[in-house]
Structure formats: structure tokens, C-alpha cells
Amino acid sequence: MARVLVVDDSALMRRLLVQVLEGAGYEVKTARTGAEAVSELMAWLPDAITLDINMPEMDGLTALSLIMSARPTPVVMVSSLTEQGALATFEALALGAVDFITKPGGTISLTIDDIKVQLLEKVKAALRARPALSAKRRPMGASRPPSPTPAPARSSGSPGALAPRPAVLGTTGVVLIGVSTGGPRTLEDILPPLPASFPWPIVVAQHMPPNFTNAFAQRMDRLCNLRVREVTAPCPLEPGNVYIGRGGGDVVIAERLGRPTVMPKPETPGHPWHPSVDVLVESAMKLYKPDKMVGVLLTGMGNDGAEQMSRMHRQGSRTIAESQASCVVFGMPHELIQKGGASVVLPSSDIAEQLQSWLG
């Protein structure tokens, strides 16, 4: 039986989280403060932790730093829906947290069912995760990195080796990235190394709540040579830009006034995760020729994106699946690989170089 430590200064929140987790068969203990959490970490040796960000005496970020130093353990942060809560959440992900859930609004005891399924999914994913992968990130507000010098591509058909560069992919296409659990940290491996001259626009479907994607886009914009923005209205796709799909809905590409345009849309029925990778890729395939698209499927639980990126690949597009070696959760890319839809399988640290070898 997996052990989960619940850390929250609210007695009501602790009780409700314990109720949900014990009902799912987990062994659960609680802590009221960050200091208690660190003590229980070493005495009880939990398999996963839910950690409130805002606590007296020792806040969640400080506790998380100590946890990752003393005994790296998969942590799911419990965050408020405020802008300040979003900024703190991304700092926590940079420090090593696997994922986060948002506290229910209104009367907690009446709205806990709103996050019950999400909580259990994220704890399940955390128990499969690799918490020690996270320490090498830049702190928030770090300066933009220098543009790298593209390295020659390495040829090999095996996972972890760069694919040979094709003759030409063109200059007016699009890169589609799909990602879920562990995505914010993984994207910091991929987007900041790309130069401002990168020739194709990039559209990202990152599973995330609506109140968080703007803060995430702002954070990535500070780290990247490319301009990063949240998609809140129809916007022509232009090179030098990364477009982050707005949380709580989907993001699609369509033709407007003769130009490819990225735009938000309400959640598409029949798709459990949003922004949906499958919905994004399907929309792009209606507009672009196969050799004008590159798909990248990254860490995340489930199979979102695998079906449509496999279809892309069969029609002649190039696709990248993140390898198990760097995935926080090897779900979505594993599904793509299993379907035979990956042109190459690479750790996140090699993906920027691969994109430049194809398109640079």
C-alpha cells in the first residue's frame, strides 16, 4: 500500500484530502506545517506528498526545497487560484514538484468533489514519477540564455540519437508540442535553447487550469529567446513566437484572411484533457501539408496526442517522442512510440538540437 503524506495548515482541508486518499486505498498521514512535513519525511518515508504552498512558520516552497535536498520524493503542490498562487506554483515545479492541483473555490467541504478525480489522477502519476530530475532549472527571472550554435545531427535509428537531417522541410510550417504532467520543467529544457531566428512558429498544448497558463507563458517568455504568449484571441502564426494554449479550453489552428491563425476554443466534447493535443494536431492537419509540420509529444499521463501524431507520422510528418529516461511520467510519449508514430525518441535535453537540425 502506497504511503501519502498530506501537508496543510487547514484542518478541514487535511480531513477532506485524507478522506479522498484513504477511500482510494492509500495509507495516509498528515502534517500541519512545513517543518512537520520534513520531520515526517525522514521518520515515515512516504511514497508521495501533497503540499500546501501557503502555510505559516515554513511555507511550502521552503519545505519543498528541504524535501528535495533530504530525500527527493514525488510532490503534488496544492495551490490557490490566484495569480500569486500561480507564480508560486511554477517556482515549486522548478524546485522539483511533479505537478499541482488547485484548491476548490467557495466552501471547501461542498466543492471537494470538483478536485477528487484530479487529485487521485495526479497522486497516481506522482507515484510513477521521477522527482530527482528537477534540480537543474534556472530560477525565475533568470536572464535569457545565449543562442546555441547548432550541432551536426547524429544518425541512428535507436532512442537517444539524433535523426539525419532531411534535404528540406520548408520555411513556413509549424511545430506542435503536446505535454502534461512535468511539462513546465520539461519545456524549460526545450524552448530556451532555441534561437530567436528559429524559422517556424511553435504551438503548445500543455494540460493546465485556466488561471495558470498566462503566468506560465510570462515565465517562459523571460527564459526564452523566442517570444512566448498565451493564446487568448485569434492570432496569426508568425516565426519567432511560441503560442501557449489557454488552460480550461482547447487551442486550434485555422485559416483566417488567407493566413494560418492560432485561436482558443471551448473544450471539445469527448476529450478528457485540455488544452487537448489531439484537437490541436487534428486542426493543423486540415491546413498544413505533412512536410510543413513537426510534432513533439512529451511527458504526461494518458494518451493525449498519440493518435493524431501517429496519423501525422503516417502521412509523412516528422515526430519526436520524449524518451523514458527524461520523462517525469512516461505515458503520452510511450503511447506514441507503441503506435509506431515516432520518427525519433529523444531525452528532453536533445529535442531543441533535433528541431534545429531539421529546421535551422
N, C-alpha and C positions, 0 to 999 in steps of 0.2 A: 504494500500500500504506500503510495507516494505521500510525502510529508509537505504541507504547505504552511508557511508562516505568514499570518495576516498582521500587518503593522498599520495601525491607525489610531489617532488620539480620540476618535469618536466611538463611544461605547456602542451606540446604535449601529454604526457602520460596521464595526467589528462583528457584532452579533449577526447581522444580516449576511455578511460575507462568509462567516463560519457556517451559517445555515445552508447557504448555497453549495459551498465546497464539501461539507460533510455529507450533504444529500447526494453528491456525485461520487462518494466513496473515498474521499481523501481524508487522511489524518491531519488535523489542523491544530495549531497553537496560535496564540495571539501575543502581540506586544503593543504597548501604548505609546512608546517613544522610539526615536532612532537609536538611543543608547540601549534600550531593552532589546531592540532588534539585533544589534551587533552581539550582545551577550547570548541571545538565543541561537544565533547563527553558529557559534562555536560549541554551545552546550548540546543543542538538539539536532544540529546538522540537517536542516530542511533541504528538500529537493527543489523547491521553488518558493518565491516570496512575492506577496502583494504588498506594495509600499506606498503609503500616502506621501504626497510631496509636501504638504503644508502641515507641519507639526511643531509644537513648542519645544524648547530646550535644544533639540537637534533635528533640523529639518531633513526631509527625505533625500535631498541631494548630498548632504554631508554623510548621512547614513549609507547611501549607495556607494560613495567613494570608499568608505571603510569596509563595506561588504566585499567590494571587488578587490580590495587590497588583501583582506584577511582570508577570504575563502570565496572565490568567484562562484556565484550562484545565479541561476536564471531569475530575473526580477521583472515583474509586471508593475508599472507605476500606476497609481490611482490619482487622476488629475482632475482639477476643476475645468469648466468650460470657458474660463476667462482667457483673455489674451496673455496675461501674466502666467496663467497656468500652462498655456501652450508653449511659451518660451522656456519655462522651467522643464517641461516635458522633453523638449528637444535637447536640452542640456543633459537631462538624465539619460536619454538614448545615446548621446555622445559619450557619456561616462560608462556605459555598459548595460543599461537596462535592455531587455529583449523587446518589450512592447509596452503599451499603456491602454488603460480603459479610462473613460470619463465618468465622474460621479453623476448619478442621476440627479436631475433637477427637481425642484419642489420638495415635497415631503418624501424623504428617502425611503421610509418604510412602505410607501404606496407605489414607488417607482422602481424598486429594486429589480422587478421582473424585466424592466427595459434593458438591463445590462446582464441579466442572468446568463443567457446563451453566449453573449460576447465574452463574459468573464471565464466561463468554462472552456470556450474555444482557445482563449489566449493563455490560460494556465496550461492546458494540454499542449499547446505549441511551445510554451516556455520549457516544459519538462523534456522536450525533444531538442532544445536549443543549445547553442554553443556560446555561453556567456563570456568566455575568456577572449573572444575575438576582437573586443571593442576598444582596447586601451589606446590605440594608435591614432585617434582622431584629433584634429585641431580643435582648440577651444573656440567657443562662439566669439565672433568678432575678429577672428584671425584675418590677416590680410590675404588678398588673392594670391594664389601660387603663381610662379612664373610659368609661361607656356613651355611645355616639354618639347624636346627635339624628337620627332618621330623616329622610332627604331625600325629596322627592317623586320618584315614579318618572318616568323619561323613556320616552316611547313611540317605538318604532321596530322594524321587522322586521329590521334589519340587525345583524350581530355587533357587540358592543361597546356596545349601547344597552339600557337597562333596559326591561322589558316593562310594559305598562299593568297597573295593579292590578285584579284581578277583584273582583266585588262582595263575596264572602265565600268563604273556604276552610274555615272552621270553627275550632274551638278545640282539638280533640282529634285530632290527626293525628300524622304522623311525617315527619322529614326523613332521607333515606337518602343517605349520601355514599360514593362509591367512589373510590379513589385508589391509585396505586402509586408508580413512580419519581418522586422530587421531592415526594412527599406531605407529609412533615413540615414543610418550608418553606412549601408552598402552604397548608396548613391554618392556619398562623400568620397568613395574610392574611385568613382567613375566620372562624375561630371567636372569636378575642379581641375583635373589634368587636361581637359580638352581646351584647345586654344580658342581665342575669340574669332579666329578665322575658320573654325570648323564649318564645312560648307552646307550642311543640311540642318534644318530645324529639328528639335527633339521634343516629343510629346510624352509625358509621363503619366501613367495611371497608377497612383500609389493609394492603396486602400487606407482611408483615413477619414475621421469625422469632419463635418463641415467647418467647425471653428478652428481647425488646426492647419489646413493647407496654406492659408495666407502666411502664417508665421513660418511655416516650413519653407515656402518659396522665398521669403525675405532672408531667412538664414542661408539658404543655398546661394542666393544672389550675392551675399557678402563673400562667399567662399569661391565663387566661380569666375572665370574669365568671360564666359557666356552670360547673357542677361537671363535671369530666371524670374518668371512671373506666374501667378495663379490665374487660371482661366475663369473669369467671371462674366465675360461677354464675348461675342464673336470677334475674332482677331485674325487677320491674315498671317499665315505661317511665313516666317522670314528666317534666313540663316542667321546664326549668331544668337539665337534665342532658345531657351528651354521653357516649355509650357507645362505647368503642373495642373492636372485636372482638379477641379474644386471638389472637396470632400462632400459626402452626402448626396451626390448625384453622379452622372456619367460625363465623359468628355468624348467628343466625336470630331471627325474632320469631314467637311463638306465643301462643295464649290459655291462660292458667292462672288458675283460680279467677275466671273472668269478666273478667280484665284482660289487656291486651297485655303480654307479658313478653319481654325480650331474654335470650338464653341462648347459651352456647357449645355447639358440637357438633364431633365429629371431622371431619376432612377429607372432603368429599363426593367420591366417585369420579367421574372424568370432567371434573373442573375443575382446570386446571393451576396456578392461583394461589389463595393463601389468606392471610387470610380472603377468600372469594370474594364479589365484588359481585353476580354473578348469583344466587347462592344466597340472599344476604340479601334482594334485591329480590323474588325469587320467593316467599319466605316471607311477606313483608309483604303482597303482593298477595292472598294467601289470607285475610287478616284485615281489611284496610282497604279502604274504598271509594276509587275513584280520586281523588276530590277531597280525600281526607284524607292524601294522600302527595305529597311533593315529592322528586324525585331530582336529585342533583348528581354529575356524573361529571367527574373531574379528571385531571390529568397522569398519564401512565403508559404503558408499552409494552404492546402487545397489544390485546385487545378485551373484557376482562372488564367486565361490566356493560352493554355496549352493547345486547345482545339483549333483556335483560329491562327495561332502562329504555326502550327503544323500544316494547316491549309496554305498559309503564305509560303512556307518552305516547299511544299509540293508544287506550287505554281512557279517557283524559281527565285523567290526572295532569299536573302541570307538571314540567318537567325543565330543568336547566341544564347545558350543556356548557362547560367551560373553553375559552377561545379559544387559538389557536396563539400569540398574542402573549405570553402569560404562562406557557404550558406549558413545563416542563423537557423532557418528551417528549410530543409531540402524537400519541399513539396511541389510547388509550381514548376520549377525547372526540371525536376525529376519526371513529372508527367510529360513535359515536352520531349525529353530525351527518350522516354519509353515509347512515345508515339512516332519516333524517328524524325522529329521535326527540328532538330538542332543541327545547324551547319558545323558549329564548333561548341565545345564545352570548356569553359574557362573560369578560373577564380576571378573574383571581382577586381583584383589588382591588375589583371591583364586586359580587361574589357576595353578601357579607353584606348589602349595601344592598338587593339584589334580594330576598333572603329576607325581610328586614323589610318591604319594600313589599308582599309577598304576605301575610305572616302577622302583621306587627306591629300 
